Amino acid sequence: MTEAPPAQDPQSDGATTDALTPDQAEPAQPLAKADMDKLFAELADPNNDNWKRAESDILREWSKSGSPAMDLLMKKGEAALDEGDVPRAIGELTALTDHAPDFASGWQLRASAFFLDGDFGPAAADLARALQLEPRQFAALTQLGVMLEEMGRDQQALDAFKASLKIHPHQQEAIDGAARLEKKLQGLTL
């Protein structure tokens, strides 16, 4: 018996995807809104020692597109970013956002790729879309703060960091960014 060729995504431009294993065929059920709200409440509590578990559960939930093929595109995009192949990452993540336009994490990850490529306009547009889909996307808000700071838009960057910290007060990058910008905007030396 011969091995079957790799599965082809019917909505793609002819690119093949890796064959899916049976356990990948059924996407995991998303958490109920009330469960996500509870996780966000735990995450937002600055005195909660279990915030890392809440963060992990939220990130795990956000990584689920609802489609094994889209999850595969996301993994390929992440792998390309990890390898420093930004053009390939943009390609994989563009396929993801084209085929899963309601998947906020796809937009946020592609924004990272555009940012690394120096394409701030497309990165900002992708972050706006991610935040439209999931207003509590703290990683997108922090990423927006970083990008705005790099563009010299300090007050807007500070606002983005503060908005992110209201959702997730334990993010070191946002904490550091907000502190740095507050000092700068007050005229204090860094």
Secondary structure as a PSIPRED ss2 file (coil, helix, strand):
# PSIPRED VFORMAT (PSIPRED V4.0)

   1 M C   1.000  0.000  0.000
   2 T C   1.000  0.000  0.000
   3 E C   1.000  0.000  0.000
   4 A C   1.000  0.000  0.000
   5 P C   1.000  0.000  0.000
   6 P C   1.000  0.000  0.000
   7 A C   1.000  0.000  0.000
   8 Q E   0.000  0.000  1.000
   9 D C   1.000  0.000  0.000
  10 P C   1.000  0.000  0.000
  11 Q C   1.000  0.000  0.000
  12 S C   1.000  0.000  0.000
  13 D C   1.000  0.000  0.000
  14 G C   1.000  0.000  0.000
  15 A C   1.000  0.000  0.000
  16 T E   0.000  0.000  1.000
  17 T C   1.000  0.000  0.000
  18 D C   1.000  0.000  0.000
  19 A C   1.000  0.000  0.000
  20 L C   1.000  0.000  0.000
  21 T C   1.000  0.000  0.000
  22 P H   0.000  1.000  0.000
  23 D H   0.000  1.000  0.000
  24 Q H   0.000  1.000  0.000
  25 A H   0.000  1.000  0.000
  26 E C   1.000  0.000  0.000
  27 P C   1.000  0.000  0.000
  28 A C   1.000  0.000  0.000
  29 Q C   1.000  0.000  0.000
  30 P C   1.000  0.000  0.000
  31 L C   1.000  0.000  0.000
  32 A C   1.000  0.000  0.000
  33 K H   0.000  1.000  0.000
  34 A H   0.000  1.000  0.000
  35 D H   0.000  1.000  0.000
  36 M H   0.000  1.000  0.000
  37 D H   0.000  1.000  0.000
  38 K H   0.000  1.000  0.000
  39 L H   0.000  1.000  0.000
  40 F H   0.000  1.000  0.000
  41 A H   0.000  1.000  0.000
  42 E H   0.000  1.000  0.000
  43 L H   0.000  1.000  0.000
  44 A H   0.000  1.000  0.000
  45 D C   1.000  0.000  0.000
  46 P C   1.000  0.000  0.000
  47 N C   1.000  0.000  0.000
  48 N C   1.000  0.000  0.000
  49 D C   1.000  0.000  0.000
  50 N C   1.000  0.000  0.000
  51 W H   0.000  1.000  0.000
  52 K H   0.000  1.000  0.000
  53 R H   0.000  1.000  0.000
  54 A H   0.000  1.000  0.000
  55 E H   0.000  1.000  0.000
  56 S H   0.000  1.000  0.000
  57 D H   0.000  1.000  0.000
  58 I H   0.000  1.000  0.000
  59 L H   0.000  1.000  0.000
  60 R H   0.000  1.000  0.000
  61 E H   0.000  1.000  0.000
  62 W H   0.000  1.000  0.000
  63 S C   1.000  0.000  0.000
  64 K C   1.000  0.000  0.000
  65 S C   1.000  0.000  0.000
  66 G C   1.000  0.000  0.000
  67 S C   1.000  0.000  0.000
  68 P H   0.000  1.000  0.000
  69 A H   0.000  1.000  0.000
  70 M H   0.000  1.000  0.000
  71 D H   0.000  1.000  0.000
  72 L H   0.000  1.000  0.000
  73 L H   0.000  1.000  0.000
  74 M H   0.000  1.000  0.000
  75 K H   0.000  1.000  0.000
  76 K H   0.000  1.000  0.000
  77 G H   0.000  1.000  0.000
  78 E H   0.000  1.000  0.000
  79 A H   0.000  1.000  0.000
  80 A H   0.000  1.000  0.000
  81 L H   0.000  1.000  0.000
  82 D H   0.000  1.000  0.000
  83 E C   1.000  0.000  0.000
  84 G C   1.000  0.000  0.000
  85 D C   1.000  0.000  0.000
  86 V H   0.000  1.000  0.000
  87 P H   0.000  1.000  0.000
  88 R H   0.000  1.000  0.000
  89 A H   0.000  1.000  0.000
  90 I H   0.000  1.000  0.000
  91 G H   0.000  1.000  0.000
  92 E H   0.000  1.000  0.000
  93 L H   0.000  1.000  0.000
  94 T H   0.000  1.000  0.000
  95 A H   0.000  1.000  0.000
  96 L H   0.000  1.000  0.000
  97 T H   0.000  1.000  0.000
  98 D H   0.000  1.000  0.000
  99 H H   0.000  1.000  0.000
 100 A C   1.000  0.000  0.000
 101 P C   1.000  0.000  0.000
 102 D C   1.000  0.000  0.000
 103 F C   1.000  0.000  0.000
 104 A H   0.000  1.000  0.000
 105 S H   0.000  1.000  0.000
 106 G H   0.000  1.000  0.000
 107 W H   0.000  1.000  0.000
 108 Q H   0.000  1.000  0.000
 109 L H   0.000  1.000  0.000
 110 R H   0.000  1.000  0.000
 111 A H   0.000  1.000  0.000
 112 S H   0.000  1.000  0.000
 113 A H   0.000  1.000  0.000
 114 F H   0.000  1.000  0.000
 115 F H   0.000  1.000  0.000
 116 L H   0.000  1.000  0.000
 117 D C   1.000  0.000  0.000
 118 G C   1.000  0.000  0.000
 119 D C   1.000  0.000  0.000
 120 F H   0.000  1.000  0.000
 121 G H   0.000  1.000  0.000
 122 P H   0.000  1.000  0.000
 123 A H   0.000  1.000  0.000
 124 A H   0.000  1.000  0.000
 125 A H   0.000  1.000  0.000
 126 D H   0.000  1.000  0.000
 127 L H   0.000  1.000  0.000
 128 A H   0.000  1.000  0.000
 129 R H   0.000  1.000  0.000
 130 A H   0.000  1.000  0.000
 131 L H   0.000  1.000  0.000
 132 Q H   0.000  1.000  0.000
 133 L H   0.000  1.000  0.000
 134 E C   1.000  0.000  0.000
 135 P C   1.000  0.000  0.000
 136 R C   1.000  0.000  0.000
 137 Q C   1.000  0.000  0.000
 138 F H   0.000  1.000  0.000
 139 A H   0.000  1.000  0.000
 140 A H   0.000  1.000  0.000
 141 L H   0.000  1.000  0.000
 142 T H   0.000  1.000  0.000
 143 Q H   0.000  1.000  0.000
 144 L H   0.000  1.000  0.000
 145 G H   0.000  1.000  0.000
 146 V H   0.000  1.000  0.000
 147 M H   0.000  1.000  0.000
 148 L H   0.000  1.000  0.000
 149 E H   0.000  1.000  0.000
 150 E H   0.000  1.000  0.000
 151 M C   1.000  0.000  0.000
 152 G C   1.000  0.000  0.000
 153 R C   1.000  0.000  0.000
 154 D H   0.000  1.000  0.000
 155 Q H   0.000  1.000  0.000
 156 Q H   0.000  1.000  0.000
 157 A H   0.000  1.000  0.000
 158 L H   0.000  1.000  0.000
 159 D H   0.000  1.000  0.000
 160 A H   0.000  1.000  0.000
 161 F H   0.000  1.000  0.000
 162 K H   0.000  1.000  0.000
 163 A H   0.000  1.000  0.000
 164 S H   0.000  1.000  0.000
 165 L H   0.000  1.000  0.000
 166 K H   0.000  1.000  0.000
 167 I H   0.000  1.000  0.000
 168 H C   1.000  0.000  0.000
 169 P C   1.000  0.000  0.000
 170 H C   1.000  0.000  0.000
 171 Q C   1.000  0.000  0.000
 172 Q H   0.000  1.000  0.000
 173 E H   0.000  1.000  0.000
 174 A H   0.000  1.000  0.000
 175 I H   0.000  1.000  0.000
 176 D H   0.000  1.000  0.000
 177 G H   0.000  1.000  0.000
 178 A H   0.000  1.000  0.000
 179 A H   0.000  1.000  0.000
 180 R H   0.000  1.000  0.000
 181 L H   0.000  1.000  0.000
 182 E H   0.000  1.000  0.000
 183 K H   0.000  1.000  0.000
 184 K H   0.000  1.000  0.000
 185 L H   0.000  1.000  0.000
 186 Q C   1.000  0.000  0.000
 187 G C   1.000  0.000  0.000
 188 L C   1.000  0.000  0.000
 189 T C   1.000  0.000  0.000
 190 L C   1.000  0.000  0.000
